[in-house]
């Protein structure tokens, strides 16, 4: 069930990138702010391209010998042959290496792209905002759950004597 959910979810993300670009070329070229969402949706689609391809065609059962014995008519109508072609087209060394560096290159290029496409700017601001919030939450969590209990164990705090007297052994007061 979860494998099928991820298969269709990643496939719909990739189809969504094609739909976004089709809309851009059909209607959106003359309007303001339609190019930057297409770029962002395309980067998301490229990010899920490999998992989607692996989930759909990664377990092909056709061998190389079977593919070589087929005629062109058999090959074009065989699902296994198409799975092998898509697997070789997308899951190869060159495209994998290219897509591995596309995400970091985009984060370097995004501040410069905001000079020409200001609608990318809010996305960058949200990324920085979420990163800052999560870093702050992480620091607060570390302080609360790591530092505070350790300080209570190893430090003698004067206000704790009052609680010990109230709830603990009263003869020590």
ChimeraX attribute file (.defattr): number of C-alpha atoms within 10 A of each C-alpha:
attribute: neighborCount
match mode: 1-to-1
recipient: residues
	/A:1	6
	/A:2	6
	/A:3	9
	/A:4	11
	/A:5	10
	/A:6	15
	/A:7	17
	/A:8	14
	/A:9	14
	/A:10	22
	/A:11	19
	/A:12	14
	/A:13	20
	/A:14	21
	/A:15	13
	/A:16	17
	/A:17	21
	/A:18	16
	/A:19	14
	/A:20	19
	/A:21	19
	/A:22	13
	/A:23	14
	/A:24	17
	/A:25	13
	/A:26	10
	/A:27	11
	/A:28	15
	/A:29	12
	/A:30	10
	/A:31	9
	/A:32	10
	/A:33	14
	/A:34	19
	/A:35	18
	/A:36	18
	/A:37	17
	/A:38	20
	/A:39	15
	/A:40	15
	/A:41	19
	/A:42	20
	/A:43	18
	/A:44	17
	/A:45	21
	/A:46	19
	/A:47	18
	/A:48	17
	/A:49	19
	/A:50	20
	/A:51	16
	/A:52	22
	/A:53	19
	/A:54	16
	/A:55	16
	/A:56	17
	/A:57	18
	/A:58	16
	/A:59	12
	/A:60	15
	/A:61	12
	/A:62	15
	/A:63	11
	/A:64	10
	/A:65	8
	/A:66	12
	/A:67	16
	/A:68	11
	/A:69	10
	/A:70	13
	/A:71	9
	/A:72	11
	/A:73	8
	/A:74	12
	/A:75	16
	/A:76	12
	/A:77	10
	/A:78	14
	/A:79	14
	/A:80	19
	/A:81	22
	/A:82	16
	/A:83	19
	/A:84	19
	/A:85	13
	/A:86	17
	/A:87	19
	/A:88	11
	/A:89	13
	/A:90	15
	/A:91	18
	/A:92	12
	/A:93	10
	/A:94	11
	/A:95	12
	/A:96	13
	/A:97	10
	/A:98	10
	/A:99	16
	/A:100	13
	/A:101	10
	/A:102	14
	/A:103	15
	/A:104	11
	/A:105	11
	/A:106	14
	/A:107	12
	/A:108	11
	/A:109	11
	/A:110	16
	/A:111	15
	/A:112	13
	/A:113	16
	/A:114	16
	/A:115	11
	/A:116	9
	/A:117	16
	/A:118	14
	/A:119	17
	/A:120	20
	/A:121	17
	/A:122	11
	/A:123	16
	/A:124	15
	/A:125	11
	/A:126	11
	/A:127	12
	/A:128	12
	/A:129	12
	/A:130	12
	/A:131	12
	/A:132	12
	/A:133	12
	/A:134	12
	/A:135	12
	/A:136	12
	/A:137	12
	/A:138	12
	/A:139	12
	/A:140	13
	/A:141	12
	/A:142	12
	/A:143	13
	/A:144	12
	/A:145	11
	/A:146	11
	/A:147	12
	/A:148	11
	/A:149	12
	/A:150	12
	/A:151	11
	/A:152	11
	/A:153	9
	/A:154	8
	/A:155	9
	/A:156	10
	/A:157	11
	/A:158	8
	/A:159	8
	/A:160	11
	/A:161	14
	/A:162	12
	/A:163	10
	/A:164	13
	/A:165	13
	/A:166	11
	/A:167	9
	/A:168	11
	/A:169	9
	/A:170	9
	/A:171	6
	/A:172	8
	/A:173	9
